[in-house]
Amino acid sequence: MKRAGSHEPYTEDAIRRLKCVRCGARAKFQWQCCADGNTWRPICPACDVELNALVLLWMRDPEAEAKVSDYAQQKGVLL
């Protein structure tokens, strides 16, 4: 099965018609990664929060936990 992806950012309307490439829930955001050919991938709010948490932990941000908690609350995601 081909994963959703675009070399141009999705419009706000287009992203909402897609499913998250990780879990299959309704997408609301998009990410791109250099190692993935800078392909924009649709992701849902919960996976967006999890990805942000992963990156902050990888960067060893001393405030990662608080930042992720605040971000999740802003996006309406329960941790």
N, C-alpha and C positions, 0 to 999 in steps of 0.2 A: 504494500500500500504506500502510495506517495504521500510524503508529509507536506503540509501546507508551508509555503514559503514564497517570498517575493524579493526581488532585487531592489525594489522601490518600497518605501514605507507604505503601509496600508492606510487608507482613509479611515476616519472614525466609523463611518457606516460599514465599510468592508470588514473591518476587524471584528465587529459584532456578529457577523454572519458566519464566522469561522469557529472551529473548536481548538482548544489548547493542544499543542503538539505533544505535551507531556502526559496529560491525564484525560483529555477528551471533553472537559467541561467547556462551557461557553467562554470564548476568548474576550478579553477587554483591553489587553495591552499587547505590546510586541517587543521583541528583543532581537538583537543581531550580535553575531560573534565573528571576529576576524577569521578564526580557524574553520568556520562554517561558510566561508565565502561571502561574508557580510550579508547573508540572507536574513531577511526579516522573518521571524517566526511568531505566530500568534500564541499568546499564553493567557491563562485565566488569572484572576486576582490572587488566588491562593498560591499558585505556582510562582507568580511574580514576587510575592512576599518571600517565599522559600528561596528563590534564586538570589534575591537581595541579601537575605540572611547568610547564604553560603558565601557570597562574595565578601561581605563584611567580615565574616569569620576568617576567610582565607587571607584577607588583608591584615588580620590581627588587630582590628579596630577595638580599642579598649571600651568603647561605648556601644558595641554592636548590639548587645541584648536590648538596651533601652531604645536604640534607633529602630530596630526591627519591630519592637512592641509598638512604638509610636506610628511607624509606617503601616503596620497591619491594621491598627485602629483607624487610620485615615482611609484605608482602602476597604474597610468593613469586613476584614478577615479575622475570624476567631483563631487564636493560637491555642 
